[in-house]
């Protein structure tokens, strides 16, 4: 007879289709919807909880309810004129099929209704917003040679390409599954553009070479090691799995041009941002709790941090002001678990 198209549908369903006069194609149209509905129900359960067990055996429940209702209905509905136990069974199973399809249709319509906004998780309802501006305050006695590259407006002092992030002790592993994103770092005029990139663990970075010269991209960070030559016009995509956070970035270099440097910050949470020329950052939907707000400027080796106690419904706004007093010796100040110090620490060659 060939492969059964209904493979996977509970075998109990075909108890309705055994008698002559009720072909399986009649059952298929109704119960393939049952199969798809409960497969969707199970996949949604996996995405929410990360577990593979179904919420309930709804298909079995529908079959049992349909059969029992059919028995009751055959007691009150007129049976076809032909007598005999066989015709009574055929009629009973057809009534059961009708009841089961009606129950499935009701279940599908209920499953397609959009979720109510009032049923959002409490950790999303009780959130806060944090925003501000990173400002560099110069000191004439201690000039900062990188100011001309990252401070466009000297009067306001807005600092570009700083990484601002929230730090909490329980953010050690990546969160629920999500769609993977890809950032782009180009090599143009013998420089990485942009120099500073922040991504989530599991995201990708596409390296491009827009110069006519041969370049190279490499990293010696444990868990994110690669060394790839890139001809003119070449591309390379790398996935970053280890989340080092703000204290343990992945340093990118080029073996042919030692002055080229880039930093990739990998986080296990969504509360991070790289500032643009206006120096602004903003985090929304932050759950209430105790955090450390940190800022790092990897090229200029500037570090700042502040402890915060966030309450639900708050909107915190403040300036992050840094100066030569915030200069640090190393931008690697917090080793993530499972990541050892690389053998070639090329951070020392870039001042």
C-alpha positions as CSV (number, residue, x, y, z in Angstrom):
1,X,0.0,0.0,0.0
2,X,3.0,2.3,0.3
3,X,4.2,4.6,3.0
4,X,1.4,5.7,5.3
5,X,1.0,9.5,5.2
6,X,-0.4,9.5,8.6
7,X,2.6,7.9,10.3
8,X,3.1,9.7,13.6
9,X,-0.6,10.2,14.3
10,X,-1.6,8.2,17.4
11,X,-2.6,4.6,16.4
12,X,-5.7,4.9,18.5
13,X,-7.1,7.4,15.9
14,X,-7.3,4.7,13.3
15,X,-9.8,2.7,15.5
16,X,-12.3,5.0,13.9
17,X,-11.3,3.9,10.3
18,X,-11.3,0.1,10.6
19,X,-14.8,-0.6,9.4
20,X,-15.6,-0.7,5.7
21,X,-17.2,2.4,4.3
22,X,-15.0,4.8,6.2
23,X,-11.7,5.1,4.3
24,X,-8.5,6.5,5.9
25,X,-8.5,9.6,3.7
26,X,-11.5,10.9,5.7
27,X,-9.6,10.5,8.9
28,X,-6.4,12.0,7.5
29,X,-7.9,15.5,6.7
30,X,-9.1,16.0,10.3
31,X,-6.3,14.3,12.2
32,X,-3.3,15.6,10.3
33,X,-4.4,18.9,11.8
34,X,-4.4,17.2,15.2
35,X,-0.9,16.0,14.6
36,X,0.4,19.4,13.5
37,X,-1.4,21.2,16.3
38,X,0.1,19.1,19.0
39,X,3.6,19.1,17.4
40,X,3.3,23.0,17.5
41,X,2.2,22.7,21.1
42,X,5.2,20.6,22.0
43,X,7.7,22.8,20.2
44,X,6.3,25.9,22.0
45,X,6.7,24.0,25.3
46,X,10.4,23.3,24.4
47,X,11.1,26.9,23.6
48,X,9.6,28.1,26.9
49,X,11.0,25.6,29.3
50,X,14.0,23.9,27.5
51,X,12.4,20.5,28.4
52,X,11.2,18.0,25.9
53,X,8.2,16.6,27.9
54,X,4.8,17.6,26.6
55,X,2.4,19.5,28.8
56,X,-0.2,16.8,28.6
57,X,-1.5,14.0,26.4
58,X,-4.1,16.1,24.8
59,X,-4.5,13.9,21.7
60,X,-5.3,10.8,23.9
61,X,-7.8,12.9,25.9
62,X,-9.6,13.9,22.7
63,X,-9.8,10.3,21.5
64,X,-11.2,9.1,24.9
65,X,-13.7,11.9,25.1
66,X,-14.9,11.3,21.5
67,X,-15.4,7.6,22.0
68,X,-17.4,8.1,25.2
69,X,-19.6,10.7,23.7
70,X,-20.2,8.5,20.7
71,X,-21.4,5.7,22.9
72,X,-23.8,8.1,24.6
73,X,-25.1,9.5,21.3
74,X,-25.8,6.1,19.7
75,X,-28.2,5.5,22.6
76,X,-30.4,8.4,21.6
77,X,-29.8,9.0,17.9
78,X,-31.5,6.9,15.3
79,X,-29.4,4.1,13.8
80,X,-29.6,3.4,10.0
81,X,-32.3,1.0,9.0
82,X,-30.0,-1.9,8.5
83,X,-29.9,-4.0,11.6
84,X,-26.8,-5.7,13.1
85,X,-24.0,-5.0,15.5
86,X,-21.6,-4.1,12.6
87,X,-23.7,-1.2,11.4
88,X,-24.1,0.1,15.0
89,X,-20.3,0.1,15.4
90,X,-19.8,1.9,12.1
91,X,-22.3,4.5,13.1
92,X,-20.7,4.9,16.5
93,X,-17.2,5.4,15.1
94,X,-18.4,8.0,12.6
95,X,-20.1,9.9,15.4
96,X,-16.8,9.7,17.4
97,X,-14.8,11.0,14.4
98,X,-17.2,14.0,14.1
99,X,-16.9,14.8,17.8
100,X,-13.1,14.5,17.8
101,X,-12.7,16.8,14.7
102,X,-14.9,19.3,16.5
103,X,-12.7,19.2,19.6
104,X,-9.6,19.5,17.5
105,X,-11.0,22.6,15.6
106,X,-11.9,24.2,18.9
107,X,-8.4,23.5,20.2
108,X,-6.7,24.9,17.1
109,X,-8.8,28.1,17.3
110,X,-7.9,28.5,20.9
111,X,-4.2,28.0,20.2
112,X,-4.1,30.7,17.5
113,X,-5.4,33.4,19.9
114,X,-2.7,36.0,20.7
115,X,-1.4,35.8,24.2
116,X,-2.8,38.4,26.6
117,X,-0.4,41.2,27.6
118,X,-1.5,40.9,31.2
119,X,0.1,37.5,31.4
120,X,3.7,38.6,30.8
121,X,6.3,37.3,33.2
122,X,6.7,39.4,36.4
123,X,10.4,40.0,35.7
124,X,9.4,41.9,32.5
125,X,6.6,43.9,34.1
126,X,8.9,45.0,37.0
127,X,11.7,46.5,35.0
128,X,13.7,49.8,34.9
129,X,15.5,51.9,32.3
130,X,19.1,53.1,32.5
131,X,20.5,55.7,30.2
132,X,23.3,58.3,30.1
133,X,26.2,59.8,28.3
134,X,29.9,59.0,28.4
135,X,32.0,62.2,28.7
136,X,35.7,62.6,28.6
137,X,37.1,65.4,30.8
138,X,40.6,66.4,29.6
139,X,43.6,67.4,31.7
140,X,46.1,69.8,30.2
141,X,48.9,68.4,32.3
142,X,48.1,64.8,31.2
143,X,47.1,64.9,27.5
144,X,45.3,61.9,26.1
145,X,46.5,61.3,22.6
146,X,43.4,59.3,21.6
147,X,41.1,62.2,22.2
148,X,41.4,63.4,18.5
149,X,40.1,60.0,17.3
150,X,37.2,59.4,19.7
151,X,36.1,62.9,20.9
152,X,34.5,64.8,18.1
153,X,33.1,67.7,20.1
154,X,35.8,68.9,22.5
155,X,33.3,71.2,24.3
156,X,30.9,68.4,25.2
157,X,33.5,65.7,25.4
158,X,31.2,62.9,24.2
159,X,33.3,59.7,24.0
160,X,32.8,57.2,21.1
161,X,33.6,53.5,21.0
162,X,33.3,52.8,24.7
163,X,31.6,49.6,25.9
164,X,29.0,50.2,28.6
165,X,27.5,47.1,30.2
166,X,25.7,45.9,33.3
167,X,27.4,43.2,35.4
168,X,25.6,40.8,37.7
169,X,26.9,37.7,39.5
170,X,24.3,35.4,38.0
171,X,25.0,36.2,34.4
172,X,27.5,33.4,33.6
173,X,25.8,31.4,30.9
174,X,23.9,32.4,27.7
175,X,20.1,32.9,28.0
176,X,17.3,31.1,26.1
177,X,17.8,30.2,22.5
178,X,17.5,33.2,20.1
179,X,18.2,34.1,16.5
180,X,21.9,34.4,15.7
181,X,23.2,37.8,14.5
182,X,26.2,38.8,12.4
183,X,28.3,41.9,12.9
184,X,30.8,43.2,10.3
185,X,34.4,44.3,10.9
186,X,36.1,45.7,7.8
187,X,39.8,46.2,7.1
188,X,40.2,49.5,5.4
189,X,43.2,51.8,5.1
190,X,45.2,49.4,7.3
191,X,42.7,49.7,10.2
192,X,39.9,47.7,11.6
193,X,36.5,49.5,11.2
194,X,35.0,49.5,13.7
195,X,37.7,48.8,16.3
196,X,35.3,47.9,19.1
197,X,32.4,45.5,18.7
198,X,30.0,44.0,21.3
199,X,28.0,40.8,20.6
200,X,26.1,38.0,22.4
201,X,27.6,34.6,22.9
202,X,27.0,32.5,19.9
203,X,26.8,35.4,17.5
204,X,29.1,35.7,14.4
205,X,31.5,38.4,13.1
206,X,32.2,38.7,9.4
207,X,35.7,40.0,8.7
208,X,36.2,41.8,5.4
209,X,39.2,43.1,3.5
210,X,38.5,46.3,1.5
211,X,42.2,47.0,1.0
212,X,44.3,46.0,-1.9
213,X,46.9,44.5,0.4
214,X,46.8,41.0,2.0
215,X,45.6,41.1,5.6
216,X,45.1,38.6,8.4
217,X,42.7,38.2,11.3
218,X,43.7,36.2,14.3
219,X,42.9,35.7,18.0
220,X,44.7,33.8,20.6
221,X,41.9,33.9,23.2
222,X,41.1,30.4,24.6
223,X,37.9,29.2,23.1
224,X,38.0,31.7,20.3
225,X,41.3,30.9,18.5
226,X,41.7,31.5,14.8
227,X,44.4,32.7,12.4
228,X,43.2,33.3,8.8
229,X,44.9,35.1,5.9
230,X,42.6,37.4,3.9
231,X,43.5,38.4,0.3
232,X,42.1,41.7,-1.2
233,X,38.3,41.5,-1.2
234,X,38.3,38.4,1.0
235,X,35.9,37.5,3.8
236,X,35.9,35.3,6.8
237,X,33.1,34.5,9.3
238,X,33.9,33.5,12.8
239,X,31.5,32.4,15.6
240,X,32.2,33.6,19.1
241,X,31.0,31.2,21.8
242,X,32.8,32.1,25.0
243,X,31.3,35.0,26.9
244,X,34.2,36.9,28.5
245,X,32.1,40.0,29.3
246,X,33.4,43.5,29.8
247,X,36.6,42.3,31.6
248,X,37.9,39.8,29.1
249,X,37.6,40.8,25.5
250,X,38.8,39.0,22.4
251,X,41.7,40.9,20.9
252,X,41.9,40.8,17.1
253,X,45.1,41.4,15.2
254,X,46.9,41.2,11.9
255,X,50.2,39.4,11.7
256,X,51.3,41.5,8.7
257,X,50.5,44.9,10.2
258,X,51.1,44.9,14.0
259,X,49.5,48.4,14.5
260,X,46.1,47.0,13.5
261,X,44.0,46.1,16.5
262,X,40.3,45.4,17.3
263,X,38.3,44.2,20.3
264,X,35.3,42.0,20.4
265,X,33.4,41.9,23.6
266,X,31.2,38.8,24.1
267,X,28.3,38.9,26.6
268,X,25.9,36.4,28.1
269,X,23.1,38.9,28.4
270,X,21.6,41.8,26.3
271,X,22.5,44.7,28.6
272,X,25.5,46.1,26.8
273,X,26.2,48.8,24.2
274,X,29.0,50.4,22.2
275,X,28.7,54.2,22.2
276,X,28.7,56.2,19.0
277,X,29.9,59.8,18.5
278,X,27.2,61.2,20.8
279,X,28.5,59.0,23.7
280,X,25.0,57.9,24.6
281,X,23.8,54.5,26.0
282,X,20.4,53.2,27.0
283,X,19.3,49.9,28.6
284,X,15.5,49.2,28.9
285,X,13.6,46.3,30.5
286,X,16.3,45.8,33.2
287,X,15.0,43.6,36.0
288,X,15.2,45.1,39.5
289,X,18.2,44.1,41.5
290,X,21.8,45.0,42.3
291,X,24.2,45.5,39.4
292,X,27.5,47.0,38.6
293,X,27.5,49.4,35.7
294,X,30.9,49.4,34.0
295,X,32.5,51.3,31.1
296,X,35.7,50.4,29.2
297,X,37.4,52.2,26.4
298,X,39.8,49.6,25.1
299,X,41.9,51.8,22.8
300,X,42.5,54.4,25.4
301,X,42.5,52.0,28.4
302,X,39.9,53.9,30.4
303,X,37.8,52.1,32.9
304,X,34.9,53.2,35.1
305,X,32.4,51.4,37.3
306,X,29.5,52.2,39.7
307,X,27.3,50.1,41.9
308,X,23.6,50.4,41.3
309,X,20.5,49.2,43.2
310,X,17.7,49.2,40.6
311,X,14.0,49.3,41.6
312,X,11.0,48.4,39.4
313,X,9.7,51.4,37.4
314,X,12.8,53.5,37.8
315,X,14.4,55.5,35.0
316,X,18.0,56.3,35.9
317,X,19.8,59.0,34.0
318,X,23.3,60.2,34.7
319,X,26.6,61.1,33.0
320,X,29.7,58.8,33.1
321,X,32.6,61.2,33.3
322,X,36.1,59.8,32.8
323,X,39.5,61.5,32.8
324,X,43.2,60.4,32.8
325,X,42.5,59.3,36.4
326,X,40.5,56.4,35.0
327,X,43.4,55.0,32.9
328,X,44.3,51.4,33.6
329,X,47.3,49.2,32.8
330,X,45.3,46.4,31.2
331,X,41.8,46.1,29.7
332,X,41.8,42.5,30.8
333,X,40.9,42.9,34.5
334,X,38.5,40.1,35.0
335,X,39.2,36.6,33.7
336,X,36.1,34.6,32.8
337,X,35.8,31.0,34.0
338,X,37.3,28.5,31.6
339,X,39.3,31.0,29.7
340,X,43.1,30.9,30.3
341,X,45.5,33.7,29.6
342,X,46.7,33.5,26.0
343,X,50.3,32.6,25.3
344,X,50.8,35.7,23.1
345,X,49.3,38.7,25.0
346,X,49.6,41.3,22.2
347,X,47.8,43.9,24.4
348,X,51.3,44.9,25.6
349,X,52.3,46.1,22.2
350,X,49.5,48.6,21.9
351,X,49.7,51.6,24.2
